[in-house]
Amino acid sequence: MSEQRRARLQLEISREATRLFWEQGVAATSGDQIAEAVGLSTRAIWRHFRSKESCAEPIIAQGVVTMMSVLRSWPRQRSLEDHLVTALGRLRHEKPPVDLADEMLAMRMIRLADTEPPLRTAWLMACDQVEREMCVIIGDRLQCPAGALEVRMHAAAAAAVVRVLDEHIGAAWIADADITEFTGATALSRHLARAIRTATGGAVGDPVA
């Protein structure tokens, strides 16, 4: 099986597993149920995942894919606010990196991670990857090595902003609470950019030569 086909299958298994976790709880969901939902044998599930909880990892990782794809394309000559407004606005008319249905499943798993330690571990693993990528992005803008202490500290702060906002927006959306302040590309962009500027002491956000 090619790596691409394996990844597609793992994502499909993850979709069904997370749907079951949300509908009936992690403890009440068995490997047999996940296998039946996907149309595979239980043995086939365990060839791809080490435990039933780990089946959620591909979907949980999807929760940060869109934002990181936007941040990776941030031009040096533009401010973070301007870039986010343009890039997030463009996604309204283009095919986004992650399907909306997968984004919703990711939000649900991130919310469920508050009470399910294995899911919390998967979410924090995804956030760790965000931090590593932010080191590269910020290092480039500050013209410093990605492993420099200053860069790593700013990356950790920026990654924490992405994590906290994802958790906050996801929880509010699931609870059907008011998320007006985050609605629309402009509102979300300004909120995110302002938070990253604050968290990094103003070091990250401005255009650079």
C-alpha positions in Angstrom: 0.0 0.0 0.0 1.4 3.4 -1.0 1.9 6.0 1.7 -0.7 8.3 0.1 -3.3 5.5 0.1 -2.4 4.5 3.6 -2.9 8.1 4.8 -6.3 8.3 3.0 -7.4 5.1 4.7 -6.2 6.2 8.1 -8.1 9.5 7.7 -11.3 7.6 6.8 -10.9 5.3 9.8 -10.4 8.5 11.9 -13.5 10.1 10.6 -15.7 7.1 11.7 -13.9 6.7 15.0 -14.3 10.3 16.0 -17.9 10.3 14.9 -18.5 7.4 17.3 -16.5 9.0 20.1 -18.6 12.1 19.9 -22.0 10.3 19.6 -21.5 7.6 22.3 -18.3 8.5 24.2 -14.8 7.1 24.0 -15.3 4.4 26.7 -18.4 3.1 25.0 -16.8 2.8 21.6 -15.0 -0.4 20.7 -12.5 -1.3 18.0 -15.1 -3.7 16.6 -17.5 -0.8 16.2 -15.0 1.4 14.4 -14.1 -1.5 12.1 -17.7 -2.1 11.3 -18.4 1.6 10.6 -15.5 1.7 8.1 -16.2 -1.7 6.6 -12.9 -3.3 7.6 -11.9 -6.1 9.9 -10.9 -5.2 13.5 -7.4 -6.7 12.7 -7.1 -4.2 9.9 -7.8 -1.3 12.3 -5.0 -2.4 14.6 -2.6 -2.6 11.7 -3.0 1.2 11.3 -3.5 2.3 14.9 -2.0 1.2 18.2 -5.3 1.8 20.2 -8.8 3.0 19.6 -8.0 6.4 21.1 -5.2 6.9 18.6 -7.7 6.5 15.8 -8.6 10.2 16.5 -5.1 11.5 15.8 -5.5 12.2 12.0 -8.7 14.2 12.5 -7.3 16.1 15.5 -4.3 17.0 13.4 -6.6 18.4 10.8 -7.6 21.1 13.3 -4.5 23.1 12.6 -3.9 22.4 8.9 -5.7 25.3 7.5 -4.2 27.9 9.8 -0.7 26.6 9.3 -1.0 26.6 5.5 -2.0 30.2 5.8 0.9 31.1 8.0 3.4 29.3 5.9 2.5 31.5 2.9 2.9 34.8 4.9 5.0 37.1 2.6 7.8 39.0 4.3 6.6 42.4 3.0 3.1 42.1 4.5 1.9 42.6 8.0 0.3 39.6 9.7 -3.1 41.3 9.8 -3.1 42.1 6.1 -1.9 38.6 5.1 -4.5 36.8 7.3 -7.4 39.0 6.0 -6.4 38.3 2.4 -5.6 34.6 2.8 -8.6 33.6 5.0 -10.9 35.7 2.8 -9.6 33.9 -0.3 -10.4 30.5 1.3 -14.1 31.4 1.2 -13.9 31.2 -2.6 -11.4 28.4 -3.0 -11.2 24.8 -1.9 -9.7 24.9 1.7 -6.9 22.5 2.7 -9.4 20.7 5.1 -13.0 19.9 4.4 -15.5 21.6 6.6 -16.8 18.3 7.9 -13.3 17.3 9.0 -12.9 20.7 10.7 -16.1 20.2 12.6 -15.0 16.7 13.7 -11.6 18.2 14.8 -13.4 20.8 16.9 -15.5 18.2 18.6 -12.4 16.1 19.4 -10.5 19.1 20.7 -13.5 19.8 23.0 -13.7 16.2 24.1 -10.0 16.3 24.8 -10.8 18.3 27.9 -12.0 15.1 29.6 -10.2 12.4 27.7 -6.4 12.3 28.4 -5.5 10.2 25.3 -7.3 12.7 23.0 -5.6 15.6 24.9 -2.3 14.0 24.2 -3.1 13.8 20.4 -4.1 17.5 20.4 -1.0 18.6 22.2 1.1 16.5 19.7 -0.6 18.5 16.9 0.2 21.8 18.8 3.8 20.7 19.2 4.0 20.4 15.4 2.6 23.9 15.1 5.3 25.3 17.4 8.0 23.6 15.4 6.7 25.1 12.2 6.3 28.5 13.8 10.0 28.3 14.7 10.8 28.2 10.9 8.3 30.9 10.0 9.4 33.3 12.8 13.1 32.5 12.4 12.9 33.5 8.7 11.2 36.8 9.6 13.7 37.6 12.4 16.6 36.4 10.3 17.7 34.0 13.1 18.2 30.3 13.2 14.9 28.4 13.9 16.6 26.8 17.0 17.7 30.1 18.5 16.3 30.7 22.0 14.5 33.9 21.1 12.9 32.3 18.1 11.7 29.3 20.1 10.2 31.5 22.8 8.3 33.6 20.3 7.2 30.4 18.4 6.0 28.9 21.7 4.0 32.0 22.4 2.5 32.2 18.9 1.6 28.5 18.9 -0.1 28.9 22.3 -2.3 31.6 20.7 -3.3 29.3 17.9 -4.1 26.5 20.4 -6.1 28.6 22.9 -8.1 30.3 20.1 -8.9 26.9 18.5 -10.1 25.6 21.8 -12.1 28.7 22.6 -13.8 29.0 19.3 -14.5 25.2 19.1 -16.0 25.1 22.5 -18.2 28.1 21.8 -19.3 26.8 18.5 -20.2 23.4 20.0 -22.1 25.1 22.8 -23.9 27.3 20.3 -22.6 30.3 22.1 -22.0 33.7 20.6 -18.9 33.8 18.4 -19.7 37.0 16.6 -16.3 38.5 17.4 -14.6 35.7 15.4 -17.1 35.6 12.5 -15.6 36.5 9.1 -12.1 36.6 7.8 -11.4 40.2 8.9 -12.6 39.8 12.5 -10.8 36.5 13.0 -7.6 37.8 11.3 -7.4 40.9 13.5 -8.1 39.0 16.7 -5.4 36.4 15.9 -2.8 38.9 14.7 -3.4 41.1 17.8 -3.0 38.1 20.1 0.2 37.0 18.5 1.6 40.5 18.6 0.8 40.7 22.3 2.1 37.2 23.1 5.4 37.9 21.4 5.9 41.4 22.8 5.4 42.9 19.3 8.3 41.0 17.8 6.0 39.1 15.4 3.5 40.8 13.1 5.2 43.6 11.2 6.4 43.5 7.6 10.2 42.8 7.2 12.6 43.7 4.5 
